[in-house]
Amino acid sequence: MAFRWSRWSPQFALAPAGGVTLVAFAGSIGWTIWMSLTRSRRFADYGINWDEWSRQYVRLLKDDIFITALKNMVVLGVGSLLAIVFGFILAAMIDREKRGEGVFRTVFLYPLAVSLIVTGLAWRWLFNPTLGVENFLHQIGLPWARFDWLNYPETAMYGIILGTVWQGSGFYMALMLSGLKSINSEIWSAARLDGVSFWRLYLEIIIPMMRFTFLTCAILLSLGVVKAYDMVYAMTNGGPGQSTWVPAYYTIDAYWQKQNLGLASAAAVVMLAITVAIFLPLVLITAWQQRRQEARAQ
């Protein structure tokens, strides 16, 4: 009897967490998908007209604002890859220079301790032409300098990308630094004895060995880009006009401003589909690479 209890006690202990996950996570997803098939407005309408079940999705695909939001999400995702690049560069610099490692690591990680709303407000002030960086540059004799990116639809997204990269580089630096620490020190010593150049060492040896770390960073980055809202809201509030809308901003606006629960649910389902389309292949690639590495080790 004691053996059976020890066998089933972990399952009993995890049952409440499993129940909450099933109801709060899977249940919410199912409810949102159901709402996206209805004509719900301010309040939920559970009736579905199966002759026009895709009505909300057709409306999304015909909405130029939502298409713009999807394009902005792609631009934000591509631009945010710089956070991984800078994170790796910072990690490599800290790993090579052991003195002051703790200080530099704390400094570079500090932006992560600041909320996205505060980060967005700070960068909004920096981009203010009368109070921020542009005013400072004019005062030191550079009247031609421009740093008012948020005032123009063509450059506003680049301003959001800059703030996002600044906020996230420290986090990816910490992940990259842990990956660098896991590399056997004998590899570094052998490379130095063989006279391998700095660039070849990192491009041909270190980076391939850190592929799991890079995949992990890519997964986390993709999830953050799809649900991006705070920085957009704090820096531009979707403007100028609607040039910096992203899917999450569109979803919240559809519900709170347009009071269209069905449309907001459809937009949320599209975000979920995008997340699965990005997340699942990366996870499968990571699992395949890990199994392949374990097979080689055997």
Secondary structure, 3 states (H helix, E strand, C coil): CHHHHHHHHHHHHHHHHHHHHHHHHHHHHHHHHHHHCCCCCCCCCCCCCHHHCCHHHHHHHHCHHHHHHHHHHHHHHHHHHHHHHHHHHHHHHHHHCCCCHHHHHHHHHHHHHCCHHHHHHHHHHHCCCCCCHHHHHHHCCCCCCCCCHHHCCCCHHHHHHHHHHHHHHHHHHHHHHHHHHCCCHHHHHHHHHCCCCHHHHHHHHHHHHCHHHHHHHHHHHHHHHHCCCHHHHHHCCCCCCCCCCCHHHHHHHHHHCCCCHHHHHHHHHHHHHHHHHHHHHHHHHHHHHHHHHHHHHC
